[in-house]
Amino acid sequence: MKAFASPLVLILCLILAACTKSSENKVAEDPQPTQKCKLVKVFDFNDPLRLGYDTIEYIYTDSVLTRVNSRRSGGIYYTFEYENGRIKRRNHFLNGTADKAYTDITYSAEGKIEKLADYGFDNRLWRTIEFSYFSGQLSKVLRTAYFSNGVGVPDWEFTYTFSGGNISRVKAVKFERSGDVTSIVDYSYDTKSNYFRKRPYAFLTDANFFSLEGHLYAYFFSENNIISGSSRSTPNIHQYIDDEMGNLSELIIGDKVFLRYEYQCN
């Protein structure tokens, strides 16, 4: 059971993986942003199922993000539990019920994410995602699916090539009984600081990426912003629009606005 599906993830995976600063790359412990603005709402215009755009709300308690609401998904919402200043669990609730699925997050002693463990509404482990690093940079991600009997079988492996502080290539291998399937995505970047990493824990709290697969980790583990992702030499152009405070206002892929961000500033 895949509890954290997101239309944006599905579309971006198709776009960027069709057919499929520096050595201090500490995504798990991004500092608090210097600007006095916090993300309060995201409009998701990616609508492959013609359900209408989604409005995603971010709710804070004493300036700490504690809940995310999603309108289009029928009242699904997410909450976050912290330990020693880091998110240790992301809960996923169906509106009006006490049932929840959740993701447990494990960190290394250096504060890097080591593993995500996804549990379904039946409290059964159904997926793990394990992270490996080399010289402080992400080098490999292994995804394992679990059967109801608890047996885990690796189904995806991703390896990462860096150019400076950015992931320039992702090699993905999907393990199939009939034979492994390999795909490669090449990325290029702008020279601005990564917008997603300006927000604390964006890797774990951005609702549009909750089902983030290894193809897309470049959005969070790179210093700068992706301006194109190419598979089989077909580029998909990204544009980023700032607001007057320097926050990401719109993400445009191709000629379409995918996401629009709204902030509350002091």
N, C-alpha and C positions, 0 to 999 in steps of 0.2 A: 504494500500500500504506500503510495507516494503522497505524503500528506502536504508537501510544500510546493505544489505545482504553481507556476506563474506563467501566463501567456507571454510576457516579455522574454523570459528565459527561453521558451520554446522557439520564438521567432528569432532571437539573437543567435541561438545555436544554429538555426538554419542559415542565417545570413553569414555568420562568421566561420562556420564549419561545414559548409555545404558538402554533401557527399561524405561526409565523413564516412642615503640615497645611496643607491650605493649599497655597500655590504651591511648597512644597518637596517635593512628592509623589515621593520618590526610592525607589521600590519596590526597585530593583536593589541598593541599598546600605543596607538597614535595619541599624541598629546591633545589636550583640549584646544580647540581652535582659537586663534587670536582675535578674530572678529566676534562681536557680541551678538551673534545671530544664531538661532536654532531652527532647524527644519521643522515645520509644522504640518505641511501638506504637500502631497505629490499627486499630480494628475497624470494618469497613465493612459495615453491615447492609442496604445497598441491594442487592437480589438479584432483579432482573427476570428473570433466566434460571434461577432456582431452583438455583443452584450452591452455595448455602450462603454464609454471611457470609465476608468476606475478612479475613485478618489481615496487616497490613502492618508490617514491622519496619524500624526505622531504626538504622543501624550507624555508629559514629563512630570516627575515628582522631585521638587527641589533641584531643578535643572538636570536631573538624571532621567534618561529615556526609560520608561517603564512599560509602555504599551503602544502597539500599532494596530489601527483599525483599517479594514479593507471593506469598502462598500459593495463593489461588484461581486465579490465572492459570497454574498449572502450573509454578511454579518460575521464572517470569520475575523478573529483578532488574535494578537500575539502579545505575550508578556515576557519580561526579561528578569532573570535572577542574577545577582552579582555576588562575587566573592573576591576579597582583596582587590577591589577596584576593577575587576574584570568580569565580563559576562560569562557565567558558568553554565547557564541553561536558557534556552529559548523555548517557550511554551506556545502551543498552537491550539486554540479553542474554537469549537463550533458555537455560534451564538445561541444562548439560551440553554446550554448544557454544561455539565461539569466535566465532560469528557475532554481529554486533551492528548495531543501528540506532543513530542518534545525532542529537542536536540541538545545533547550534552557536549560541552566543549572542553577539551583537555589542552593545557599549555605546557610548554617546556619551561625549564628553570629560567631561561632567558626571556620568557614572555611570548614566545612564538606559538601559534596554533599548531598542535601536533595531531589532533584528531577531532572530527565531528562524528557523533554517533546519533543516528536518527531512530526514534522509537515511534511506533504507530499508536492509534487510539486504543489498541488492544494491549498496549504496554510491551509490545514485542519489538526487539531490535530488528530492523529491516535493512539498514544500510550503515556503513562506516566510510569515512573519507579520511585517509591518512596522508600527512604532509611530511616531506623530507626536504632538507636544506643543505646547501653546500656553500661555504664561505659566506654565510648569512643570507643567501638568496634562495628562493624556492627552486628546487631542482626536480621534484617528482611528486605526483599525487596518485594514490592508488585508491580506487573505489571498489568496495566489496558489498555484494548483495547477500542477504541472509534468508534462508528458507525457514518455514515454520518449525522445523526440527532443530533450529539453531546452527545449522551448517552454513558457513559463509563461503562464497565463491567470488573471486575477483572478476569484475566485468569490464572495468575500464582502467587504463593506466595512461597518465599524462606526463610527459617530460618537457622541461622548459629550457630554452636558450635565452640568455640575457645579452644585451648589448648595452654596456654601461649599467644604468639603473632600471632599464626597461626590458620586459619580456618581448623579444623580437620574433620568437617562433615557439609554437606549441605543437608537439607531436602527440597525437592521440592514438591509442591502440584499443580497439573494442574486441574483447575476447569472445569468440563465437565457436560453437561446436564444429561448424563447417570450415573454420579457419579464421584467424585473426584479421581484422580490417583496420588498416592504418590510414590516417589522414593528417595533413599538416596545414596549419594556419600561420601566416606571417603577418606581423603587425608593424605599423609605423606610428610615430608619435609627434605631438607638438612639443613645445619647450616650456609649457606652463606646469606648475605644480599640480599633481593629481587632485582633481576636485573631490573625488570620493574619499580620499584619505584625509581631507581637511575636517571631515566629520568623525568624531570618536566612534570606533567600532562599526563603521559603515559596512564593512565586510560581513558583519553578522546581523545588522539591523536594517539594511536597505531591503524593503519588502519586495522590490522588483527583482531581487537576486536571491531570494531565499532558497530556490532550488538550483543555485549556481553550480554548473558543472565545470569540469576542469578546462574546457575550452575558454572559459570566460574569466579565469582568475587574473588574467592580465589587467583587468579593470582595477584591481585592488592591490596587486603586488608590484606595480610599476611606479616609477617616480612621476612620469608625465601622463598625458591623456592620449588614448588611442585616437588616431585620426583616420586610420583605415585598417581593416582586417581582410586579408586576401587568401582565398582558397582557390587553387587552380588558376592563379593569376587574375582573379576577378575581385577588384577592390570594392569595398563598401565604405563610403566616406562618412565620417562622423564630424559633427560640428557642435561646439559648446558655446552657449550664449551666457554672458555674465549679467548680473544685475548691478545696481549702482554701488553695492557693497562688496563686489567681487565674488559673490556666491554664484554657483551654477544655477542658472535660471531655466535653461532648456537644453535638452539633449536631442539633437537631430541626427537621424541616420538616413542616408540617401537624401530624399527630398521631403521626408515626413518628420514631424515632431513626435518623438516617442514619449518623452517625459517632460513635464513642466513642474518646477519646484517653487514652493512658497515658504518664506521664512518670517520669523518674528524677531525683530532686532530691538535692542535696548537703546 
